[in-house]
């Protein structure tokens, strides 16, 4: 949800389907996200973060490093390597 908050024009794709319900009743739950194969949060056409296959192998756009650092400080993720 934090990635959606930092986005000017949030777009969420789950298994290549656009998700527009960002509420607790929508698909953006830990269970639903962990069960999907493709997940991406974009700011317009720019990818902020996402994964393919499993959320333990997530990527975050280097331009959103401040966002990534914040998430790591919260204990939500661990940054394991530099941008590639």
OpenMM code with the backbone's topology and positions (N, CA, C; nanometers):
from openmm import Vec3, app, unit

residues = "UNK UNK UNK UNK UNK UNK UNK UNK UNK UNK UNK UNK UNK UNK UNK UNK UNK UNK UNK UNK UNK UNK UNK UNK UNK UNK UNK UNK UNK UNK UNK UNK UNK UNK UNK UNK UNK UNK UNK UNK UNK UNK UNK UNK UNK UNK UNK UNK UNK UNK UNK UNK UNK UNK UNK UNK UNK UNK UNK UNK UNK UNK UNK UNK UNK UNK UNK UNK UNK UNK UNK UNK UNK UNK UNK UNK UNK UNK UNK UNK UNK UNK UNK UNK".split()
positions = [
    Vec3(0.0823, -0.1198, 0.0000),
    Vec3(0.0000, 0.0000, 0.0000),
    Vec3(0.0869, 0.1265, 0.0000),
    Vec3(0.2033, 0.1171, 0.0609),
    Vec3(0.2924, 0.2336, 0.0641),
    Vec3(0.3365, 0.2732, -0.0768),
    Vec3(0.3607, 0.1751, -0.1638),
    Vec3(0.3991, 0.2051, -0.3028),
    Vec3(0.2863, 0.2782, -0.3745),
    Vec3(0.1647, 0.2423, -0.3462),
    Vec3(0.0492, 0.3108, -0.4060),
    Vec3(0.0432, 0.4544, -0.3552),
    Vec3(0.0719, 0.4731, -0.2268),
    Vec3(0.0685, 0.6075, -0.1675),
    Vec3(0.1737, 0.7002, -0.2267),
    Vec3(0.2921, 0.6480, -0.2601),
    Vec3(0.3977, 0.7341, -0.3138),
    Vec3(0.3813, 0.7599, -0.4632),
    Vec3(0.2879, 0.6942, -0.5255),
    Vec3(0.2654, 0.7074, -0.6688),
    Vec3(0.1710, 0.8232, -0.6998),
    Vec3(0.2008, 0.8944, -0.8073),
    Vec3(0.1117, 1.0012, -0.8542),
    Vec3(-0.0079, 0.9435, -0.9301),
    Vec3(0.0167, 0.8355, -1.0044),
    Vec3(-0.0852, 0.7720, -1.0888),
    Vec3(-0.0738, 0.6201, -1.0715),
    Vec3(-0.1195, 0.5679, -0.9544),
    Vec3(-0.0977, 0.4259, -0.9250),
    Vec3(-0.1750, 0.3315, -1.0170),
    Vec3(-0.1021, 0.2292, -1.0619),
    Vec3(-0.1617, 0.1217, -1.1397),
    Vec3(-0.1070, -0.0082, -1.0816),
    Vec3(-0.1956, -0.1004, -1.0488),
    Vec3(-0.1552, -0.2276, -0.9921),
    Vec3(-0.1977, -0.3373, -1.0879),
    Vec3(-0.1016, -0.4233, -1.1211),
    Vec3(-0.1280, -0.5365, -1.2091),
    Vec3(-0.1016, -0.6656, -1.1323),
    Vec3(-0.2021, -0.7520, -1.1303),
    Vec3(-0.1879, -0.8852, -1.0720),
    Vec3(-0.2177, -0.9848, -1.1826),
    Vec3(-0.1174, -1.0663, -1.2158),
    Vec3(-0.1322, -1.1622, -1.3251),
    Vec3(-0.1831, -1.0931, -1.4513),
    Vec3(-0.1267, -0.9749, -1.4767),
    Vec3(-0.1534, -0.8935, -1.5953),
    Vec3(-0.2938, -0.8334, -1.6002),
    Vec3(-0.3680, -0.8378, -1.4893),
    Vec3(-0.5000, -0.7751, -1.4806),
    Vec3(-0.4895, -0.6489, -1.3953),
    Vec3(-0.5489, -0.5408, -1.4437),
    Vec3(-0.5478, -0.4143, -1.3707),
    Vec3(-0.6399, -0.4242, -1.2493),
    Vec3(-0.5867, -0.3898, -1.1326),
    Vec3(-0.6632, -0.3891, -1.0077),
    Vec3(-0.6933, -0.2433, -0.9736),
    Vec3(-0.8186, -0.2136, -0.9511),
    Vec3(-0.8564, -0.0758, -0.9203),
    Vec3(-0.9091, -0.0594, -0.7780),
    Vec3(-0.9402, -0.1702, -0.7115),
    Vec3(-0.9900, -0.1653, -0.5739),
    Vec3(-0.8722, -0.1795, -0.4788),
    Vec3(-0.8321, -0.0690, -0.4169),
    Vec3(-0.7197, -0.0694, -0.3240),
    Vec3(-0.7659, -0.0849, -0.1789),
    Vec3(-0.8932, -0.1146, -0.1582),
    Vec3(-0.9482, -0.1256, -0.0232),
    Vec3(-0.9169, -0.2624, 0.0376),
    Vec3(-0.9486, -0.2778, 0.1656),
    Vec3(-0.9288, -0.4050, 0.2356),
    Vec3(-1.0152, -0.5169, 0.1784),
    Vec3(-1.1217, -0.4820, 0.1092),
    Vec3(-1.2105, -0.5825, 0.0517),
    Vec3(-1.1649, -0.6285, -0.0870),
    Vec3(-1.0637, -0.5636, -0.1427),
    Vec3(-1.0160, -0.5971, -0.2764),
    Vec3(-0.9149, -0.7113, -0.2743),
    Vec3(-0.8443, -0.7281, -0.3852),
    Vec3(-0.7479, -0.8364, -0.4012),
    Vec3(-0.6100, -0.8056, -0.3446),
    Vec3(-0.5883, -0.6847, -0.2980),
    Vec3(-0.4556, -0.6481, -0.2482),
    Vec3(-0.4371, -0.6912, -0.1027),
    Vec3(-0.4484, -0.8202, -0.0810),
    Vec3(-0.4238, -0.8790, 0.0506),
    Vec3(-0.2964, -0.9616, 0.0423),
    Vec3(-0.2353, -0.9887, 0.1570),
    Vec3(-0.1142, -1.0708, 0.1563),
    Vec3(-0.1412, -1.2063, 0.0915),
    Vec3(-0.2543, -1.2660, 0.1227),
    Vec3(-0.2872, -1.3969, 0.0676),
    Vec3(-0.2966, -1.3918, -0.0847),
    Vec3(-0.3711, -1.2971, -0.1382),
    Vec3(-0.3890, -1.2861, -0.2832),
    Vec3(-0.2563, -1.2544, -0.3534),
    Vec3(-0.1787, -1.1644, -0.2955),
    Vec3(-0.0514, -1.1267, -0.3574),
    Vec3(0.0440, -1.2453, -0.3579),
    Vec3(0.0510, -1.3194, -0.2486),
    Vec3(0.1419, -1.4339, -0.2411),
    Vec3(0.1013, -1.5462, -0.3357),
    Vec3(-0.0248, -1.5513, -0.3752),
    Vec3(-0.0715, -1.6564, -0.4650),
    Vec3(-0.0598, -1.6201, -0.6124),
    Vec3(-0.0321, -1.4952, -0.6437),
    Vec3(-0.0230, -1.4581, -0.7843),
    Vec3(0.1186, -1.4830, -0.8376),
    Vec3(0.1304, -1.4903, -0.9689),
    Vec3(0.2582, -1.5184, -1.0348),
    Vec3(0.3271, -1.3883, -1.0777),
    Vec3(0.2504, -1.2947, -1.1303),
    Vec3(0.3034, -1.1663, -1.1761),
    Vec3(0.2368, -1.0542, -1.0985),
    Vec3(0.3182, -0.9667, -1.0409),
    Vec3(0.2659, -0.8555, -0.9625),
    Vec3(0.3515, -0.7332, -0.9903),
    Vec3(0.2862, -0.6202, -1.0146),
    Vec3(0.3612, -0.4967, -1.0376),
    Vec3(0.2786, -0.3772, -0.9939),
    Vec3(0.3453, -0.2827, -0.9299),
    Vec3(0.2845, -0.1531, -0.8987),
    Vec3(0.3592, -0.0506, -0.9814),
    Vec3(0.2842, 0.0297, -1.0561),
    Vec3(0.3411, 0.1315, -1.1436),
    Vec3(0.2938, 0.2698, -1.1024),
    Vec3(0.3743, 0.3659, -1.1366),
    Vec3(0.3348, 0.5066, -1.1280),
    Vec3(0.3174, 0.5494, -1.2725),
    Vec3(0.1947, 0.5457, -1.3211),
    Vec3(0.1691, 0.5663, -1.4631),
    Vec3(0.2263, 0.4487, -1.5394),
    Vec3(0.3240, 0.4742, -1.6249),
    Vec3(0.3856, 0.3665, -1.7027),
    Vec3(0.5199, 0.3210, -1.6449),
    Vec3(0.5613, 0.3798, -1.5328),
    Vec3(0.6905, 0.3478, -1.4720),
    Vec3(0.6710, 0.2468, -1.3588),
    Vec3(0.7407, 0.1342, -1.3677),
    Vec3(0.7323, 0.0337, -1.2624),
    Vec3(0.8003, 0.0812, -1.1354),
    Vec3(0.7311, 0.0688, -1.0230),
    Vec3(0.7890, 0.1013, -0.8923),
    Vec3(0.8489, -0.0251, -0.8310),
    Vec3(0.7695, -0.1318, -0.8297),
    Vec3(0.8123, -0.2569, -0.7699),
    Vec3(0.7287, -0.3709, -0.8247),
    Vec3(0.7785, -0.4912, -0.8087),
    Vec3(0.7013, -0.6057, -0.8528),
    Vec3(0.7794, -0.7347, -0.8381),
    Vec3(0.7194, -0.8429, -0.8857),
    Vec3(0.7874, -0.9716, -0.8863),
    Vec3(0.7257, -1.0609, -0.9933),
    Vec3(0.8000, -1.1629, -1.0290),
    Vec3(0.7522, -1.2690, -1.1161),
    Vec3(0.7841, -1.3998, -1.0446),
    Vec3(0.6884, -1.4827, -1.0310),
    Vec3(0.6961, -1.6133, -0.9648),
    Vec3(0.6721, -1.6064, -0.8147),
    Vec3(0.7482, -1.5268, -0.7404),
    Vec3(0.7330, -1.5302, -0.5947),
    Vec3(0.7702, -1.3953, -0.5320),
    Vec3(0.6920, -1.3485, -0.4333),
    Vec3(0.7193, -1.2178, -0.3720),
    Vec3(0.8495, -1.2113, -0.2933),
    Vec3(0.9126, -1.3251, -0.2655),
    Vec3(1.0415, -1.3206, -0.1972),
    Vec3(1.1530, -1.2717, -0.2897),
    Vec3(1.1267, -1.2671, -0.4193),
    Vec3(1.2243, -1.2204, -0.5180),
    Vec3(1.1719, -1.0955, -0.5880),
    Vec3(1.1510, -0.9920, -0.5098),
    Vec3(1.0923, -0.8679, -0.5587),
    Vec3(1.1996, -0.7738, -0.6126),
    Vec3(1.1625, -0.6940, -0.7102),
    Vec3(1.2499, -0.5877, -0.7594),
    Vec3(1.1857, -0.4539, -0.7244),
    Vec3(1.2698, -0.3532, -0.7065),
    Vec3(1.2231, -0.2160, -0.6822),
    Vec3(1.3063, -0.1237, -0.7696),
    Vec3(1.2379, -0.0358, -0.8409),
    Vec3(1.3023, 0.0607, -0.9288),
    Vec3(1.4001, 0.1462, -0.8487),
    Vec3(1.5236, 0.1600, -0.8985),
    Vec3(1.6273, 0.2385, -0.8307),
    Vec3(1.5835, 0.3829, -0.8060),
    Vec3(1.4971, 0.4369, -0.8909),
    Vec3(1.4472, 0.5734, -0.8712),
    Vec3(1.3578, 0.5847, -0.7482),
    Vec3(1.3186, 0.4726, -0.6905),
    Vec3(1.2351, 0.4693, -0.5705),
    Vec3(1.3157, 0.4155, -0.4521),
    Vec3(1.4442, 0.4428, -0.4509),
    Vec3(1.5333, 0.3924, -0.3456),
    Vec3(1.4888, 0.4401, -0.2081),
    Vec3(1.4447, 0.5637, -0.1979),
    Vec3(1.3975, 0.6161, -0.0695),
    Vec3(1.2788, 0.5336, -0.0182),
    Vec3(1.1888, 0.4979, -0.1078),
    Vec3(1.0757, 0.4116, -0.0743),
    Vec3(1.1262, 0.2748, -0.0271),
    Vec3(1.2238, 0.2174, -0.0992),
    Vec3(1.2796, 0.0863, -0.0636),
    Vec3(1.3458, 0.0922, 0.0746),
    Vec3(1.4217, 0.1977, 0.0994),
    Vec3(1.4872, 0.2126, 0.2298),
    Vec3(1.3836, 0.2217, 0.3416),
    Vec3(1.2761, 0.2953, 0.3182),
    Vec3(1.1685, 0.3071, 0.4165),
    Vec3(1.1093, 0.1695, 0.4467),
    Vec3(1.0811, 0.0922, 0.3423),
    Vec3(1.0230, -0.0418, 0.3599),
    Vec3(1.1179, -0.1323, 0.4379),
    Vec3(1.2479, -0.1197, 0.4109),
    Vec3(1.3459, -0.2008, 0.4839),
    Vec3(1.3494, -0.1600, 0.6314),
    Vec3(1.3437, -0.0301, 0.6596),
    Vec3(1.3431, 0.0181, 0.7981),
    Vec3(1.2209, -0.0307, 0.8742),
    Vec3(1.1084, -0.0482, 0.8038),
    Vec3(0.9860, -0.0975, 0.8660),
    Vec3(0.9895, -0.2489, 0.8884),
    Vec3(1.0882, -0.3153, 0.8291),
    Vec3(1.0987, -0.4602, 0.8414),
    Vec3(1.0140, -0.5364, 0.7409),
    Vec3(0.9672, -0.4672, 0.6375),
    Vec3(0.8806, -0.5301, 0.5371),
    Vec3(0.9587, -0.6049, 0.4310),
    Vec3(1.0859, -0.5682, 0.4131),
    Vec3(1.1701, -0.6343, 0.3142),
    Vec3(1.3152, -0.6154, 0.3521),
    Vec3(1.4006, -0.6902, 0.2839),
    Vec3(1.5440, -0.6769, 0.3032),
    Vec3(1.6069, -0.6543, 0.1669),
    Vec3(1.6810, -0.5465, 0.1543),
    Vec3(1.7498, -0.5161, 0.0293),
    Vec3(1.8736, -0.6048, 0.0241),
    Vec3(1.8823, -0.6841, -0.0830),
    Vec3(1.9911, -0.7804, -0.0922),
    Vec3(2.0964, -0.7467, -0.1949),
    Vec3(2.0711, -0.6508, -0.2802),
    Vec3(2.1718, -0.6198, -0.3806),
    Vec3(2.1435, -0.4876, -0.4477),
    Vec3(2.2435, -0.4420, -0.5224),
    Vec3(2.2260, -0.3150, -0.5946),
    Vec3(2.1335, -0.3321, -0.7146),
    Vec3(2.0912, -0.2210, -0.7655),
    Vec3(2.0075, -0.2224, -0.8862),
    Vec3(2.0885, -0.2808, -1.0005),
    Vec3(2.0188, -0.3538, -1.0838),
    Vec3(2.0890, -0.4114, -1.2007),
    Vec3(2.0198, -0.3718, -1.3284),
] * unit.nanometer
topology = app.Topology()
chain = topology.addChain("A")
for resn in residues:
    res = topology.addResidue(resn, chain)
    for name in ("N", "CA", "C"):
        topology.addAtom(name, app.Element.getBySymbol(name[0]), res)
